[in-house]
């Protein structure tokens, strides 16, 4: 099996993306001095969507796909509220 086929069939492509998101979270925390709440609001929806993708790639039950996708919406709305509120500070 080729590497790309293996990455997607095993769900490890999603794992790589989650790793990049973790590195971005650490960078935002250490280099930009963001609070963990702001980081969670920004990257949380992406991480949850990638978890849903991983579940789909690995043939999980439908609720394992739907659950993280559904949970990503409230975090996304929190992020939007934070971004659109000029008083919000990171």
C-alpha positions in Angstrom: 0.0 0.0 0.0 1.3 3.4 -0.8 2.1 5.9 1.9 -0.8 8.3 1.1 -3.3 5.5 0.8 -2.1 4.2 4.2 -2.3 7.6 5.8 -5.9 8.1 4.8 -7.1 4.5 5.3 -5.6 4.4 8.8 -6.8 7.9 9.8 -3.2 8.9 10.4 -3.6 11.9 8.0 -6.0 13.3 10.6 -3.5 12.6 13.3 -0.8 14.6 11.5 -3.3 17.5 11.2 -4.1 17.3 14.9 -0.3 17.4 15.6 0.0 20.6 13.6 -2.9 22.1 15.5 -1.2 21.2 18.8 2.0 22.9 17.7 0.0 26.0 16.7 -1.6 26.0 20.1 1.7 25.9 21.8 3.1 28.6 19.6 0.0 30.9 20.3 0.5 30.3 24.0 4.3 30.7 24.2 5.1 33.2 21.4 1.9 35.2 21.3 0.9 34.9 25.0 -2.7 34.0 24.2 -4.8 32.6 27.0 -5.9 28.9 26.8 -9.6 30.0 26.4 -8.8 32.0 23.3 -6.7 29.2 21.9 -9.5 26.7 22.6 -12.1 28.9 20.9 -9.8 29.3 17.9 -8.5 25.8 17.4 -11.1 23.7 19.2 -13.6 23.7 16.3 -10.9 22.6 13.9 -9.7 19.9 16.2 -13.2 18.5 16.6 -13.8 18.6 12.8 -10.6 16.7 12.3 -11.6 14.1 14.9 -14.9 13.7 12.9 -12.8 13.3 9.8 -10.7 10.6 11.5 -13.7 8.8 12.6 -15.1 8.8 9.0 -11.8 7.7 7.5 -11.6 4.7 9.9 -15.1 3.6 9.3 -16.5 4.5 12.7 -20.2 4.5 13.6 -22.1 7.5 12.4 -22.5 9.0 15.8 -18.7 9.1 16.3 -18.6 11.3 13.1 -21.6 13.4 14.1 -20.7 14.0 17.7 -17.4 16.0 17.2 -18.9 17.9 14.2 -21.9 18.9 16.4 -19.7 19.9 19.3 -17.6 22.1 17.0 -20.5 24.5 16.4 -20.7 26.0 19.9 -16.9 26.5 20.0 -17.0 28.1 16.6 -19.8 30.5 17.7 -17.8 31.4 20.8 -14.8 32.2 18.5 -16.9 34.3 16.3 -18.3 36.3 19.2 -14.8 36.9 20.5 -13.5 38.0 17.1 -16.5 40.3 16.5 -16.4 41.9 19.9 -13.9 44.8 19.9 -13.7 44.6 23.7 -12.5 41.0 23.7 -8.9 40.6 24.6 -6.7 37.6 24.0 
